Amino acid sequence: MAKSDAEKPGDNQGAPPPPDAAQQQAQQQQQQIQLDDSGVVTQYANFFAATGTMEEVILDFGNRGKTPQDKVKVDSRIVVSVFNAKRILAALAQTINMYEERFGKIELDPRKRMQNPPPQ
């Protein structure tokens, strides 16, 4: 069977187009990352604050005292690039959306929470 001019050897007709930068980035992000959390210290935080600069976002995590007059004890400070901060934002939004789909809306107003406590 003779090949037409459109199907000459070395011609990319019929072959998938080369991946663009967005496709390559998506493929890299889908790679499995292995974590070594053997030395991690788990901490509970009931307070956080976010500040930043033009290039970084600073996240402080800590615990409030028993009274509003008590100082907040900051236990951890995480500094990330604005790019990683945006990735964290997306991951947290996805996690909260999945939680609310399963368990219901998270009420941030404490007065409303007291009127309608979540089921135990």
Summary of the structure (lengths in Angstrom):
residues: 120
radius of gyration: 24.8
end to end distance: 72.8
largest distance: 87.2
contacts: 182
relative contact order: 0.08
helix: 33%
strand: 19%
